[in-house]
Amino acid sequence: MDISTFPTKANLMKAQASLELAMQGYELLDRKRNILIMEMMSLIKHAEYIQSRIGEVFSVAYKALQRANISLGISVVEQVGYAIEEENGIDLKFRSIMGVEIPIVKFQKGDDLKVNYSFFGTNYFLDLAYESFNKVKLLCIELAELENTIYRLADHIKKTQKRANALKSIVIPRYKELVSNIQNSLDEKEREEFARLHVLKRRGNYG
C-alpha cells in the first residue's frame, strides 16, 4: 500500500499541494492550447489568402506563357527555360514559440529580378510569364513555411490537449478523492478521540 495514502496530516498536506499543482498545470496547459489555437487559426487564414494569390498569379503566368509560345515559338521558349538557373538561395532555420519549433524559410534574393535570357528575340509576354512564375515561386515558399508551421502547431495542440485532459479527467479527480478520503479519515479519528476523551472524563467525574 502506498504510504502517501495513509490518513496523516503530513500526507494530507502533500496531497493538497499535489492537487493545487495539478490544477495550476491544467490552467497553464489550457491557456497555452488556446493561444496556440488562435495563432494557428490566424495562420490558416493567411495561408488561404496565399493559396488564392497563387491561383491568381498562376493564371496570369500560364496565359502569358501560352501567348509567348504562340508569338515566339515553343522552341524559343524552351531555350529560355534551359537558361534559367536552378534555385539555390533557400535557407531553412527554426525558432521556438511556446516550445514549438517553427520553421523560418529564408530566401536570398536581390532587390531586382534577375533575368537570365536576352531581351533580343523575346517579347512582353515572355517577360510577363517569367515575372509571374517568379512571384509564384516566392508565394510557394511562403505557403510552405505557413503550412509546415500550421502542421507543427496542430500536432503540439493535440499533445497539449491530451496532457490537459489527463490532468482534468484522471490526475485532478484522483487527488481530490485522496484529499477527501484522508480528510474524512482524520475527521473520523478526531471524532473518535473526542468521544474517547469524553468517556474518560465522565468516568473520572463519576470515579
C-alpha positions, 0 to 999 in steps of 0.5 A: 500500500502506498504510504502517501495514502495513509490518513496523516496530516503530513500526507494530507498536506502533500496531497493538497499541494499535489492537487493545487499543482495539478490544477495550476498545470491544467490552467497553464496547459489550457491557456497555452492550447488556446493561444496556440489555437488562435495563432494557428487559426490566424495562420490558416487564414493567411495561408488561404489568402496565399493559396488564392494569390497563387491561383491568381498569379498562376493564371496570369503566368500560364496565359502569358506563357501560352501567348509567348509560345504562340508569338515566339515559338515553343522552341524559343521558349524552351531555350529560355527555360534551359537558361534559367538557373536552378534555385539555390538561395533557400535557407531553412532555420527554426525558432521556438514559440511556446516550445514549438519549433517553427520553421523560418524559410529564408530566401536570398534574393536581390532587390531586382529580378534577375533575368537570365535570357536576352531581351533580343528575340523575346517579347512582353509576354515572355517577360510577363510569364517569367515575372509571374512564375517568379512571384509564384515561386516566392508565394510557394515558399511562403505557403510552405513555411505557413503550412509546415508551421500550421502542421507543427502547431496542430500536432503540439495542440493535440499533445497539449490537449491530451496532457490537459485532459489527463490532468482534468479527467484522471490526475485532478479527480484522483487527488481530490478523492485522496484529499477527501478520503484522508480528510474524512479519515482524520475527521473520523479519528478526531471524532473518535478521540473526542468521544474517547476523551469524553468517556474518560472524563465522565468516568473520572467525574463519576470515579 
